[in-house]
Amino acid sequence: MKKLSSLTLVAVAVISGVAGYLLAKPASEHPTTASAVAENTPAENSRKVLYWYDPMSPGQRFDKPGKSPFMDMELVPRYADEAVAQGGVSISPRQQQNLGVRTAPAEMRSLNYRLAGYGTVATDERSVQVIAARANGIIEQLYVRANQQPVSKNQPLAQLWVPDWSAAQQEYLAIRTLGDSQLTAAARQRLQLQFMPEEVIRSVEKSGQPQTRVTLRSPSEGYVNKLDIRAGSQVTATQSLFELASLDPVWIVVDYPQSQASLVTIGSTIAATTASWPGETFRGTVSELLPNMDLATRTLKARIVLENPQQKLKPGMYLNVQSAPADNLKPVLAIPQEALLMSGNSNRVLLAEGNGHFKPVDVSTGQTQDGWTEIKSGLNAGQLVVTSGQFLIDSEASLQSALPQMEDTPALTENTTPTANNTAAAPVDIYSVQGTVTAINGSTITLSHGPIAALKWGAMTMDFLLPAEPLSPEIVVGSQVNFTFTLNEQGAQIRHIQPVTSNSSTDTHRSHL
């Protein structure tokens, strides 16, 4: 009993000492429960949470945090300040710097509307000549033995033996001895009707002997485009033996979109350049506008005649083609071409409204020339548009809901509307990790990565959405890669991905702005 009383007295003494110490401390050292929680609570807890979601199944929403029922990972909160703000989104200066955001004003410019396209050098079909056999015979000698062989004017091509000519020539010689001019003229005309060349007839008259061999010669300079015979071949009258083509002039067949049809007219002057002859410009004129459109490419074609005296242009060469500049151009409202966001049925730009706020705007466009696009409606002169980083902005988690026009994403519910005092977009968490590529399928990539402490994720293999820019050719199945990603309602969106090099840094699993 005495022992129990002693223990009680000791306990009372300890409690009294603690109470006395607390009462003796200054008021500043006695934080209330609320203030203590406020000091130790992260800033995120003061933000209004609309719902939680699983990045791997973004369509499912939850009203409280916890583990995902689909995968072994923590649910991610969606905050109210990530919602639509005046039809756009606000991005902090630091985020703009990280995304490489640049802007440029819409301005009045004189766009030099010209045809700009690619052309292919082709043989001028109007210069093609066919050399045929004059009569039934045999090819005794063949001087040109291969296709594409160049030939000069009057160059021998082949020697043809025509035994059928012997009888007609002997008859002509016999008639000439009679001295009857009319009969002689009729006999000579008979030789001509047998397609006997004039030089052969004169040789018969000069020598007084039948001439049954004839040499076929090139009528002009060019090359052998087609060769259908060999030495010793038997040929028939009118049979095609050679097809000759010329390299001066040549055709350029130009493909151009139907939107540039008004820029191409017959007789227009065209300038062409090629990498084969750097620094040299070839000039020609539009000779024909072909009537049919290529249904596969939806392009029209034009034929351009180009003088080629030095034969530098060969059939099959690719050329860059531009029409001559026009005069008296009127200035139009234009923006840099890279600022335009094109979709299947509309064109948009991201308008910089100041104070880090960006808003998508529909625009109507005209012609594009020299890196500038005409704006017919939707913008005014002086307004700033985003020229770099707009695709990265669109991939950020906060903009998946802030730019509903860019994608057919479901709209947020009415209780997600931000208050007037909470319109600024929250910082976007970016996670950096290293992994191995296991599969690449269109717009997604499957990666095996290690644990991510910031998300309370363990090591796993999962799908990620790829960015708009194409993957590096070094990234293939089995590659080790370093990548950063964000989480949004569409899933895990990769921001940057690059293959691991020998001097790359070790894995970091962190979250930053």
C-alpha positions in Angstrom: 0.0 0.0 0.0 2.8 2.4 0.8 4.5 1.4 -2.4 1.4 2.3 -4.4 1.0 5.6 -2.7 4.7 6.5 -3.5 4.1 5.8 -7.2 1.0 7.9 -7.2 2.9 10.8 -5.7 5.7 10.4 -8.3 3.1 10.5 -11.2 1.4 13.6 -9.8 4.8 15.3 -9.5 5.7 14.6 -13.1 2.4 15.8 -14.4 2.7 19.0 -12.3 6.2 19.6 -13.6 5.1 19.3 -17.3 2.1 21.6 -16.8 4.2 24.1 -15.0 6.8 24.1 -17.9 4.1 24.6 -20.5 2.5 27.4 -18.5 5.8 29.1 -18.1 6.6 29.2 -21.8 5.9 32.5 -23.8 2.7 32.7 -25.8 4.7 32.7 -29.0 6.0 29.2 -28.2 2.5 27.8 -27.8 1.2 27.4 -31.4 -2.4 26.5 -31.7 -3.4 23.2 -33.3 -4.6 24.9 -36.5 -1.4 27.0 -36.9 0.8 24.0 -36.3 -1.0 22.1 -39.0 -0.8 25.0 -41.4 3.0 25.2 -40.9 3.5 21.5 -41.5 1.0 21.0 -44.3 2.2 21.2 -47.9 0.9 24.0 -50.0 -1.0 21.6 -52.1 -3.3 20.8 -49.2 -4.6 24.4 -49.3 -5.7 23.9 -52.9 -9.2 22.7 -53.7 -9.3 19.2 -55.0 -12.1 18.4 -57.4 -11.5 14.6 -57.6 -8.9 12.0 -57.8 -8.1 9.8 -60.8 -5.8 7.0 -62.0 -3.5 8.1 -64.8 -3.8 4.7 -66.4 -7.6 4.9 -66.4 -8.3 8.6 -66.6 -11.9 8.2 -67.4 -12.7 6.9 -63.9 -13.0 9.6 -61.1 -12.8 9.1 -57.4 -14.0 11.3 -54.5 -11.2 10.5 -52.1 -7.5 9.6 -52.2 -6.1 6.2 -51.9 -4.8 3.3 -54.0 -6.1 2.7 -57.5 -8.3 -0.3 -57.9 -6.8 -0.9 -61.3 -3.0 -0.7 -60.6 -0.8 -0.6 -57.5 -0.3 3.2 -57.5 -1.7 6.2 -55.6 -4.5 8.2 -57.1 -3.6 11.6 -58.5 -5.6 14.7 -57.5 -7.2 17.1 -60.0 -7.2 20.6 -58.5 -9.8 23.4 -59.2 -7.1 25.8 -60.3 -6.2 23.5 -63.2 -9.6 24.1 -64.8 -10.5 26.4 -67.7 -9.8 30.0 -67.0 -11.5 32.4 -69.4 -11.2 30.0 -72.3 -7.4 29.7 -71.9 -4.6 28.8 -69.5 -2.1 30.7 -67.4 1.5 29.6 -67.3 4.1 30.9 -65.0 7.3 32.6 -66.4 9.4 29.6 -65.2 7.2 27.2 -67.0 7.3 29.3 -70.2 11.1 29.2 -70.0 11.1 25.5 -69.5 8.8 25.0 -72.5 10.7 27.4 -74.7 7.7 29.6 -75.4 8.3 32.3 -77.9 5.8 34.8 -79.4 5.6 37.0 -82.5 3.2 39.7 -83.5 0.7 39.4 -86.4 1.8 42.0 -88.9 1.0 43.4 -92.3 3.3 42.0 -94.9 3.5 41.9 -98.7 3.6 38.2 -99.5 5.1 37.3 -102.8 2.7 34.6 -103.9 4.6 32.3 -106.2 4.4 28.8 -107.3 6.8 26.7 -105.2 7.1 23.0 -105.8 9.2 20.1 -107.0 9.6 19.0 -110.5 11.1 16.0 -112.4 13.1 16.3 -115.6 11.6 14.3 -118.4 12.3 13.8 -122.1 10.6 16.2 -124.4 8.3 13.8 -126.2 7.9 16.2 -129.1 11.6 15.6 -130.0 11.4 11.8 -130.0 12.2 10.3 -133.5 11.6 6.8 -134.7 13.9 5.2 -137.3 12.1 2.4 -139.1 13.2 -0.2 -141.7 12.7 1.0 -145.3 12.0 -2.5 -146.6 12.3 -6.2 -145.7 15.9 -7.0 -145.0 18.6 -8.1 -142.6 20.7 -6.1 -140.2 24.3 -6.7 -141.4 26.1 -4.3 -139.1 24.9 -2.5 -135.9 27.0 0.5 -134.9 24.9 1.4 -131.8 24.5 -1.5 -129.5 23.0 -0.2 -126.3 20.2 1.9 -124.9 21.0 5.4 -123.6 24.0 5.6 -125.9 24.6 9.2 -127.1 24.7 9.8 -130.8 25.6 12.8 -132.9 24.0 14.1 -136.1 24.5 11.9 -139.2 26.2 9.2 -137.1 25.8 5.7 -138.6 23.4 3.6 -136.6 23.2 0.3 -138.6 23.7 -1.1 -142.1 20.7 -2.8 -143.7 20.8 -5.3 -146.6 17.7 -5.2 -148.8 17.8 -7.9 -151.5 14.4 -6.9 -152.8 15.8 -3.6 -154.1 18.1 -5.4 -156.6 15.4 -6.2 -159.3 13.8 -2.7 -159.3 17.2 -1.0 -159.6 18.3 -3.2 -162.5 15.1 -2.4 -164.2 15.7 1.3 -163.7 19.2 1.0 -165.2 17.8 -0.8 -168.2 15.2 1.8 -168.9 17.8 4.6 -168.6 19.7 3.1 -171.5 16.7 3.5 -173.7 16.9 7.2 -173.5 13.2 7.8 -173.0 12.9 10.5 -170.4 9.3 9.7 -169.5 9.9 6.0 -168.9 13.1 6.9 -166.9 11.2 9.3 -164.7 8.5 6.7 -164.1 11.0 4.0 -163.2 12.8 6.4 -160.9 9.5 7.2 -159.2 8.9 3.5 -158.7 12.1 3.3 -156.7 11.0 6.2 -154.5 7.7 4.5 -153.9 9.6 1.5 -152.5 10.9 3.9 -149.7 14.4 3.8 -151.3 16.5 6.8 -149.9 17.5 9.5 -152.4 21.2 8.8 -151.7 20.8 5.2 -152.7 19.1 6.1 -156.0 21.8 8.6 -156.8 24.4 6.0 -156.0 22.7 3.6 -158.5 22.7 6.3 -161.1 26.4 7.2 -160.5 27.8 3.6 -160.3 25.4 1.9 -162.8 25.2 -1.0 -160.4 22.4 -2.1 -158.0 22.8 -0.8 -154.5 21.1 -3.2 -152.0 22.8 -2.0 -148.8 21.8 1.2 -147.0 23.3 2.9 -144.0 20.8 4.2 -141.4 22.0 7.5 -139.8 20.9 9.7 -136.9 19.0 12.7 -138.1 20.0 14.8 -135.1 22.0 14.9 -131.9 20.6 13.0 -128.9 20.6 9.5 -127.4 19.1 6.1 -128.1 16.0 5.9 -126.1 14.9 2.5 -127.4 16.7 -0.2 -129.3 14.8 -3.2 -130.6 17.2 -5.0 -132.9 20.5 -6.9 -132.9 23.1 -7.7 -135.6 21.8 -10.4 -137.9 18.1 -9.7 -137.2 15.6 -10.0 -140.0 13.4 -6.9 -140.2 10.3 -6.0 -142.1 9.2 -2.9 -143.8 8.2 -0.1 -141.5 9.5 -2.0 -138.4 10.8 0.3 -135.7 14.5 -0.1 -135.3 15.6 2.9 -133.2 13.9 5.5 -131.0 16.0 8.7 -130.6 15.4 11.4 -128.0 17.1 14.8 -127.4 18.3 16.5 -124.2 17.8 20.0 -125.6 15.2 21.1 -124.7 13.8 19.0 -121.8 10.6 19.0 -119.9 10.0 19.6 -116.3 6.9 18.0 -115.0 5.8 20.0 -111.9 3.4 18.8 -109.2 1.6 21.6 -107.4 -1.4 21.7 -105.0 -4.8 22.9 -106.3 -4.6 25.8 -103.9 -1.8 27.2 -106.1 -3.7 26.7 -109.4 -4.2 30.5 -109.8 -0.4 31.1 -109.6 0.3 29.0 -112.7 -0.5 30.2 -116.2 0.7 29.3 -119.7 3.7 31.3 -120.6 4.8 32.0 -117.0 8.5 32.2 -116.4 9.8 29.5 -114.1 13.2 29.3 -112.3 14.5 25.9 -111.3 17.5 24.8 -109.2 19.0 21.5 -108.4 21.5 20.1 -105.9 23.4 18.6 -108.8 24.4 22.1 -110.0 24.5 24.3 -106.9 24.4 28.0 -107.5 23.0 27.6 -111.0 19.5 28.6 -112.0 17.7 27.1 -115.1 14.9 29.1 -116.6 12.0 28.0 -118.7 8.3 28.7 -119.5 5.1 26.9 -118.8 4.0 25.3 -122.0 1.0 23.1 -120.9 -1.3 22.7 -117.9 -2.3 19.1 -117.7 -6.1 18.8 -117.2 -6.2 15.7 -114.9 -5.6 15.8 -111.2 -3.6 13.0 -109.5 -6.2 11.3 -107.3 -3.6 9.8 -105.0 -1.7 13.0 -104.2 -4.5 15.6 -105.0 -2.0 17.6 -107.1 -2.1 19.1 -110.6 0.7 18.9 -113.1 2.3 21.4 -115.5 4.9 21.0 -118.3 7.7 23.4 -118.4 10.0 23.6 -121.4 13.6 24.2 -120.4 16.6 24.9 -122.7 19.4 22.6 -122.0 22.2 23.3 -124.4 24.9 21.9 -122.2 22.8 18.9 -121.3 23.4 19.3 -117.6 19.8 18.2 -116.8 19.1 14.5 -117.2 15.7 12.7 -117.2 14.7 11.7 -113.7 16.5 14.6 -111.9 14.6 16.4 -109.1 14.3 20.2 -109.2 13.1 23.0 -106.9 10.8 25.1 -109.0 9.6 28.7 -108.3 7.6 31.1 -110.5 8.7 34.6 -111.1 7.8 37.2 -108.4 4.7 39.3 -109.0 4.7 43.1 -109.0 2.5 45.6 -107.1 1.8 43.3 -104.1 -0.7 44.5 -101.5 0.2 44.0 -97.8 -1.9 41.4 -95.9 -2.1 40.3 -92.3 0.3 37.4 -91.7 1.8 35.4 -89.0 4.8 33.0 -88.9 3.8 29.6 -90.4 5.1 27.8 -87.3 2.5 29.5 -85.1 -0.4 27.8 -86.9 -2.0 24.7 -85.3 -3.7 22.8 -88.0 -6.3 20.1 -87.5 -8.5 18.2 -89.9 -11.2 20.9 -90.2 -9.9 24.0 -88.6 -6.8 26.2 -88.0 -5.9 27.7 -84.6 -3.3 29.8 -83.0 -2.4 30.3 -79.3 -2.9 34.0 -78.5 -0.7 35.5 -75.8 -2.9 37.9 -73.9 -0.3 39.0 -71.3 0.4 38.1 -67.7 1.2 34.5 -68.8 -2.3 33.8 -70.1 -2.7 32.0 -73.4 -5.9 31.5 -75.3 -6.7 29.4 -78.4 -8.2 31.4 -81.3 -9.7 30.0 -84.5 -8.4 31.7 -87.6 -9.1 31.6 -91.3 -6.0 31.3 -93.5 -5.0 32.1 -97.0 -1.8 31.5 -99.0 1.5 30.6 -97.4 4.8 32.0 -98.7 8.3 32.2 -97.5 7.4 31.0 -94.0 4.5 33.4 -93.5 0.8 32.5 -93.6 -2.0 35.0 -94.5 -4.7 35.5 -91.9 -8.0 36.4 -93.4 -10.0 36.5 -90.1 -9.6 35.8 -86.4 -6.6 38.1 -85.6 -5.7 41.8 -85.6 -2.4 43.4 -86.4 -0.1 43.6 -83.3 -1.6 40.6 -81.4 1.0 38.2 -80.1 0.8 34.5 -81.2 2.9 31.6 -79.8 5.5 30.5 -82.4 7.4 27.9 -80.3 6.4 25.6 -77.5 2.7 25.5 -78.4 2.7 21.8 -78.9 4.5 21.3 -75.6 2.0 23.6 -73.9 -0.9 21.5 -75.3 0.7 18.4 -73.8 0.8 19.8 -70.3 -1.6 18.4 -67.8 -3.2 21.7 -67.1 -4.0 22.4 -70.7 -5.8 19.2 -71.4 -8.8 20.9 -69.9 -7.8 24.5 -70.5 -7.8 23.9 -74.3 -10.9 21.9 -74.9 -11.1 23.0 -78.5 -7.9 21.4 -79.4 -9.1 17.9 -78.7 -12.5 16.3 -78.3 -12.1 15.8 -74.5 -15.1 15.8 -72.1 -15.8 19.1 -70.5 -15.4 19.4 -66.7 -18.5 19.5 -64.5 -20.0 22.7 -63.4 -18.5 22.5 -59.9 -15.0 22.7 -61.4 -15.3 26.4 -62.3 -12.6 28.3 -60.5 -13.3 31.2 -58.3 -12.4 34.7 -59.2 -9.5 34.6 -56.7 -8.1 31.3 -58.0 -7.6 31.6 -61.8 -3.9 31.0 -62.1 -2.9 27.5 -63.3 -1.0 25.4 -60.8 2.5 24.2 -61.5 2.7 21.0 -63.4 4.7 18.2 -61.8 7.3 16.7 -64.1 8.8 13.3 -63.2 12.2 12.2 -64.5 13.1 8.5 -64.7 15.1 6.0 -66.7 13.6 2.9 -68.3 13.8 0.3 -71.1 11.7 0.4 -74.2 9.6 -2.8 -74.5 7.2 -1.8 -77.3 6.4 1.1 -79.7 2.9 1.3 -81.0 1.9 4.4 -82.9 1.3 7.2 -80.4 2.2 5.2 -77.4 5.4 3.6 -76.0 5.7 0.9 -73.4 8.5 1.4 -70.9 9.8 -0.7 -68.0 11.0 1.7 -65.3 12.1 1.7 -61.7 10.2 3.0 -58.7 9.2 6.6 -58.5 9.1 7.8 -54.9 7.3 11.1 -55.6 4.3 9.1 -56.9 4.7 6.2 -54.5 5.0 3.9 -57.6 7.0 0.7 -57.6 8.9 -0.6 -60.5 6.5 -1.5 -63.4 5.9 -1.7 -67.1 3.3 0.7 -68.4 2.2 2.7 -71.5 3.1 6.3 -72.0 1.7 8.8 -74.6 4.4 10.0 -77.0 4.9 13.8 -77.7 4.1 15.3 -81.1 7.6 15.4 -82.4 9.0 12.1 -83.9 11.1 9.7 -81.9 14.9 9.7 -82.3 15.9 6.8 -84.7 18.2 5.6 -81.9 15.2 4.8 -79.8 14.1 1.2 -80.6 12.8 -1.8 -78.7 15.3 -2.7 -76.0 16.9 0.8 -75.8 17.7 2.4 -72.5 16.2 5.8 -72.3 15.9 8.8 -70.0 12.5 10.5 -70.1 10.3 13.0 -68.3 6.6 12.8 -68.1 3.5 14.5 -66.6 0.2 13.0 -65.5 -3.1 14.2 -66.9 -6.6 12.8 -67.6 -5.3 11.2 -70.8 -2.7 9.2 -69.0 1.1 9.5 -68.6 2.3 12.0 -71.2 6.0 12.0 -72.2 7.6 15.5 -72.4 11.1 14.5 -73.4 12.8 11.2 -74.2 16.3 10.5 -75.3 18.5 7.4 -75.4 21.0 6.8 -72.6 24.5 7.6 -73.6 27.7 6.4 -71.9 28.1 9.7 -70.0 24.4 10.1 -69.0 23.6 10.7 -65.5 22.1 8.1 -63.1 18.4 7.7 -62.6 16.6 10.4 -60.7 13.1 10.0 -59.5 12.0 13.5 -58.6 9.3 16.0 -59.1 9.9 19.6 -60.0 8.2 22.6 -61.7 
